[in-house]
């Protein structure tokens, strides 16, 4: 009898597309009237205007078109997730070019020697860095660029791929969960709710700090357990395969080999370009308003510059870049399939109906009940609308005014929304960043759930307490 194997990310996501398509035959179609909000630069739903409309149940053809429409709309040629997919492919090419120079291997060796015996402190430092990106500007898709850098470092330190994935995904995720000035979550939601984004910031800072501390303790505890006994790793059965993949066919180096690694001038220049590329990425996104197009162009230019510095021939450079893109092709396709779920919901006209049901569920509740029911409704909605800005524009114009009738401040509703969205997006299978990150880290979805579920309970309790006290 064959042993049961948990389905791949592709199968899980396609099954969700089928389920959502089936729901469009059952859930009544409906819509809110929408008006253009100049502050947000997009149309928002108007409270009290929900009405049923003629449905558009999604059939077999729509199901198979969903992953394609997840990448781009073939009817209008409007991009959906194609820009993110292209970014992932370019990142793959860039990383392979840098790896081929030997600079990363030599650099990691020097870092391991310098941190000998103190490797565990990389975890809180890196998680603080990613949390800062999350709380300041909502680091999400751009975090995919860091996996191929962080994971080999963690593995060479004696940890595993789950540790590397957790540092990035939980780090950036808890920052977004506890957003303070994130323009793609807090600011948009506050504007849609009609309040200054600084209202309620104290509660969000508490969630951010305590949530970050809980995540750091959780990851460090797991990492030290794996280092002491590698068989405790959730991916122990993949240890050899992961070392071959992330070390490009070489075994993990010994301390003596690290000490003897030659760190040439070319390696130093390549790593300088490498670090500056990521620094420019963060600056461009947070200050210059860059998005996927500009970020892709940045890493394409950086790859070419590295090739020139390393004196790669034209044929070697192109072959190397294509090899790297090929390694992340599966990740790029997963992103399109994940976006296809939202495409089916919107095409079937059931998104607003689910929002209307949520509106009815919180009407007339007392303060504590209202804010906690609101939180769990936003949790449910986040599975269908993983985008923080999309969920804010969809729900805040409807939910925020309801707070007035329950004597709850609107800033508490904003905090409930962003906390719920951030919590769900630590594991959300419809969120391309989760499925993409797990695919790069070679961590299956079921093992990620096993790793995170107790932490999710802890964070949910923390958020519930802070929300209840705040009202």
C-alpha positions, 0 to 999 in steps of 0.5 A: 500500500503506497504511503499518502503524499500531501498534494503539491501547491499546484494541486491545492490551488487548482482544487481551490479554483474548482471549489470557488467556481462551484460556489458561483453556482450556489452563492447569489451574485450581487454588487455594491454601487461604487464611487471613485475615491480621489484619495485612494485613486480607485472606486470603493463600495458604497454602504447600503447599496448592495443589490443582487445582479444576474449571476455568471456561474463559472464553468469548466472553461473558466476553471482552466482559463483561471490560471491564465487570467491570473497572469493576465486578462486575455480579453483586455490584455491587462496584467494581473500577476504576470509582472510578479512572475517575470520578476521571479524569473529575472531574480532566478537568473540574477541569483544564478549568475552571482552564484556561478561566480563563487562569490556567495559561497566564499562570502558565506564561508567568511560569515560562518567563520566570523559568527562561529558559535553565535549563528543564532543571533542572525535570526532576530537580526534578520527578522527585525530587518524583514519586520521593518520592511513589513511595517514600513511599506508592506514588504511582500512580493519583493521578499521572494528575492531574499530566499535564495540568499538567506536559506543557504546561510541558515543551512551552512549555520546548521539549520534547515530550509524551514528556518530560512523560510520562516525568517523571511516569511514570518519576519515580513509577515509579522511586520505587515500584521503590525503595520504602523505606516504601511501605505498599502495597508494602514494608510489605505485602510485609514483613508477608506475609513475616513480617519488619520492613519496615526489613530490607533497606532499604539495598539498596532505597535504593541501587536508588532513588538509582541508578535515579533518577539513571539515569532523570533522565540518560535523560530530560534527554538525550532532552529536550535532543536534542529541544530542539536539534532538534525533528525528533528527537522521537518524536512530531514528526509530532504536534507541531501536533496536540499544541500545539493540544490542550494549548494549547487551540487556541493556538500555543506562545507566544513569549518576548515574549508570555510577558513580556507575559502579564497575571497578574491577581489572579484568576489568582493566586487560581485558581493558589493553589487549584490548587496547594493542591488537589494539596498536599491530595491528597498529604496526604490520601492519605499521612496521612488514608487517602484514596482515589479517592472522597475525591480525586474529591470534593476536585477537584469542590469545587476546580472549583466554587471556581475557578468562583466565584472566576473569576465563571463563570456556572452554564451556563458552568461546567457546560459547561466541566466536562463538556467537560473530562470528555469529553476524558478519557473515553477514559482512563477507558474504558482503565482498565476494559479494562486491569482486565478482564485480571485479571478474566478470569484470576481468573475462569478460576482460573489465577492460583494455578496460575501462582504454583504453577509459579513456586514449583516453579521456584525450589525447591532453587536456590542463593543467587544463582540463587534471588534472580535467578530469583525476580526474573524470576518476579516480573517475569512475574507482574507483567504479570498482577497489576500491583497492588503490594499484590495481588502482595505478598499473592499471592506473598510468603506462598508465595515468602518461606518458600522463601528459607529453604531456599536460605539467602537472607534474606527481605528480599531476596525482598521487594526482588526482588518490589518491584523487579520489580513497579516495573520492569514497571509502567513499561511494563505494558499491564495497568497502568491508570496506564501506559495512562491516562498515555500516553493523556492524554499522547497518546503511543502505546504503541509509541513509549513502548516505543522510548523506555524499552527501553534504560533498562529494560535498564539498570535490570534490570542495576542490580537484578540486581547489587544483589540478587546482592551482597545475598545 
